[in-house]
């Protein structure tokens, strides 16, 4: 089954809610496993967008790299139960996706330490763009997040160049090719420069694509996987032409 499309996964995790969850996670971990226990979490994906940027106000979960004693799972479940969150609100599922690379640890930046035991890092800027580009899912926020990050940096007079993005992709993924949709988007952004217009257009396309994929999943349950999504979306688009 394609987990992204089960109804229980649709909930809004805002930056404020994420911080509240991390505060509770640190408190519970310290209380249960003494103040000498230490843990590190590197937030990536939508959670990292929430922490570092203002153009998005919610995420459906918090993807992370977790370095801690196995008992951290109990603290994660405690937070889930306390705030009535779905299973997997904080997870490492992205380790099984093509956007994962062990080199992420080398580009992570510090965010906050909770209860003196839980150190939280994030991925941001061109490295987060590189991750989003390698994932390149047309039915989620990957492509619009790329535009949003570039747009926000431009507004803050801290532009990210195409060379910076290309260098980040090469550092994290070597010679591995990013999806065609990601490459086309990057080409369009850096040649056009109309961040706001492209962002609105891409968000509308993502919403439409998500709705089409949901209809397909309802009609053909248990057929969509991470590996065949692009093929199915291409087939859907051909029928609509």
Secondary structure, DSSP 4 states (H G I P E B T S, - for coil): --GGGSGGG---B-HHHHHHHHHHHHHHHHHHH-TT--EEEEEEHHHHHHHH-SS---BS-EEEEEES-TTHHHHHHHHHHHTTPPTTSEE-GGGGSTT--TTHHHH-EEEEEETTTEEEEE--HHHHHHHHHHH--TTSSHHHHHHHHHHHHHHTT-PPPHHHHHHHHHHHHTTPPPPHHHHHHHHHHHHH--HHHHHHHHHHHHHHHHHHHHHHHHHSTT---TTTHHHHHHHHHHHH-
